[in-house]
């Protein structure tokens, strides 16, 4: 049971990290696009 709980915890943790990475990358690419627009 403890192992199952840990697996679920790790799974949720990975999902959270993936969502955070997506948000950060989206914000980063969005800001870089805006920066390119200001350059041209």
N, C-alpha and C positions, 0 to 999 in steps of 0.2 A: 504493500500500500504506500509506503514511504517513497519507493522508487517511482510509482505512478504519479504521486504528487509532484515529485521533482521533475519528471518528464513534462508534466502539464505546465509547471512553473517555467521551465526553460523554453517551452514552446511559446508561451505567452510573452516571455521576455524577448525572444527572437522576433516575434510579430511586432512588438512595440518598437524594437530597434529598427526593424525594416521600415515601419511607418515613419519614424523620426528621420531616418536617412532619406526617404522619399521626399519628405517635407523640406528638409535642408537642401537637397539637390534641386528641387523645384524652385525654391527661393534663390539658390545660388545662380542657376541658369537664367531665371527671370531677371535677376539684377544684372547679370553679365550682358544679357540682351539689351537691357536699358542702357548700359554703359556703352555698348557698341553703337546704339542709335545716337547717343550724344556725341560720339566721336565723328560720325559721318555727317 
